[in-house]
Amino acid sequence: MIQYKVLSEHPCKYNEEKLSHEVHVVRRGRPDLDRSRYTIRRNLLAKRYGWGIHVNKQGKLKLVGCETKEYERLASETPNVVRVSRNQA
């Protein structure tokens, strides 16, 4: 929920490292977590909930609904849309 809120309210503001810091250290108050293994490809927004995550040329992240025209356009124009199959429940 925190990741969704951060990315949806601030598209193209955070890169992977800064998103991890904002979510885990700032908002969750957990500086003790090992964030070195964090990767956007493991992000539950993509894996569990089916969101696309666009990474722009500056490495900034943006949530994109997989059913949208914007997702189709971004996916066809650039390889920088994280596409992860949803986990099967």
KEPA-68104 format. One record per residue (C-alpha): x, y, z; chain; residue in one letter; residue number from 1. Coordinates in nm, 3 decimals. Layout:
% KEPA-68104
{rec {X,Y,Z},"A","A",NUM}
...
% end
This chain:
% KEPA-68104
{rec {0.000,0.000,0.000},"A","M",1}
{rec {0.282,0.238,0.086},"A","I",2}
{rec {0.460,0.171,-0.244},"A","Q",3}
{rec {0.139,0.234,-0.436},"A","Y",4}
{rec {0.076,0.560,-0.250},"A","K",5}
{rec {0.432,0.687,-0.304},"A","V",6}
{rec {0.445,0.599,-0.676},"A","L",7}
{rec {0.092,0.708,-0.760},"A","S",8}
{rec {0.128,1.043,-0.584},"A","E",9}
{rec {0.477,1.110,-0.720},"A","H",10}
{rec {0.523,0.962,-1.070},"A","P",11}
{rec {0.878,0.988,-1.205},"A","C",12}
{rec {1.018,1.122,-0.876},"A","K",13}
{rec {1.191,0.814,-0.733},"A","Y",14}
{rec {1.445,0.570,-0.870},"A","N",15}
{rec {1.464,0.218,-0.720},"A","E",16}
{rec {1.705,0.312,-0.442},"A","E",17}
{rec {1.517,0.626,-0.340},"A","K",18}
{rec {1.181,0.445,-0.353},"A","L",19}
{rec {1.316,0.175,-0.126},"A","S",20}
{rec {1.446,0.437,0.116},"A","H",21}
{rec {1.120,0.636,0.111},"A","E",22}
{rec {0.904,0.328,0.169},"A","V",23}
{rec {1.110,0.138,0.424},"A","H",24}
{rec {1.312,0.399,0.611},"A","V",25}
{rec {1.101,0.716,0.595},"A","V",26}
{rec {0.744,0.585,0.593},"A","R",27}
{rec {0.783,0.253,0.773},"A","R",28}
{rec {1.054,0.376,1.008},"A","G",29}
{rec {1.272,0.069,0.942},"A","R",30}
{rec {1.633,0.177,0.878},"A","P",31}
{rec {1.738,-0.171,0.994},"A","D",32}
{rec {1.603,-0.346,0.681},"A","L",33}
{rec {1.853,-0.474,0.425},"A","D",34}
{rec {1.758,-0.278,0.115},"A","R",35}
{rec {2.058,-0.395,-0.089},"A","S",36}
{rec {1.854,-0.679,-0.237},"A","R",37}
{rec {1.558,-0.459,-0.331},"A","Y",38}
{rec {1.468,-0.470,-0.698},"A","T",39}
{rec {1.167,-0.326,-0.872},"A","I",40}
{rec {1.115,-0.663,-1.045},"A","R",41}
{rec {1.023,-0.812,-0.707},"A","R",42}
{rec {0.778,-0.533,-0.636},"A","N",43}
{rec {0.440,-0.664,-0.523},"A","L",44}
{rec {0.259,-0.397,-0.722},"A","L",45}
{rec {0.378,-0.572,-1.036},"A","A",46}
{rec {0.386,-0.932,-0.914},"A","K",47}
{rec {0.067,-0.952,-0.711},"A","R",48}
{rec {-0.147,-0.668,-0.836},"A","Y",49}
{rec {-0.050,-0.655,-1.204},"A","G",50}
{rec {0.070,-0.297,-1.237},"A","W",51}
{rec {0.326,-0.204,-1.498},"A","G",52}
{rec {0.618,0.005,-1.375},"A","I",53}
{rec {0.784,0.231,-1.629},"A","H",54}
{rec {1.149,0.327,-1.578},"A","V",55}
{rec {1.239,0.645,-1.767},"A","N",56}
{rec {1.583,0.741,-1.903},"A","K",57}
{rec {1.676,0.896,-1.569},"A","Q",58}
{rec {1.584,0.575,-1.387},"A","G",59}
{rec {1.270,0.726,-1.233},"A","K",60}
{rec {0.967,0.504,-1.175},"A","L",61}
{rec {0.603,0.547,-1.273},"A","K",62}
{rec {0.305,0.317,-1.216},"A","L",63}
{rec {0.110,0.231,-1.529},"A","V",64}
{rec {-0.206,0.022,-1.535},"A","G",65}
{rec {-0.144,-0.283,-1.755},"A","C",66}
{rec {-0.487,-0.251,-1.915},"A","E",67}
{rec {-0.428,0.108,-2.030},"A","T",68}
{rec {-0.337,0.251,-2.369},"A","K",69}
{rec {-0.040,0.422,-2.203},"A","E",70}
{rec {0.098,0.082,-2.097},"A","Y",71}
{rec {0.054,-0.056,-2.449},"A","E",72}
{rec {0.234,0.248,-2.593},"A","R",73}
{rec {0.519,0.237,-2.342},"A","L",74}
{rec {0.564,-0.138,-2.376},"A","A",75}
{rec {0.586,-0.112,-2.755},"A","S",76}
{rec {0.820,0.190,-2.755},"A","E",77}
{rec {1.065,0.093,-2.485},"A","T",78}
{rec {1.189,-0.209,-2.295},"A","P",79}
{rec {1.173,-0.005,-1.973},"A","N",80}
{rec {0.834,-0.124,-1.858},"A","V",81}
{rec {0.861,-0.389,-1.590},"A","V",82}
{rec {0.627,-0.667,-1.690},"A","R",83}
{rec {0.590,-0.939,-1.433},"A","V",84}
{rec {0.340,-1.220,-1.448},"A","S",85}
{rec {0.100,-1.216,-1.158},"A","R",86}
{rec {0.143,-1.489,-0.902},"A","N",87}
{rec {-0.129,-1.746,-0.924},"A","Q",88}
{rec {-0.336,-1.750,-0.605},"A","A",89}
% end
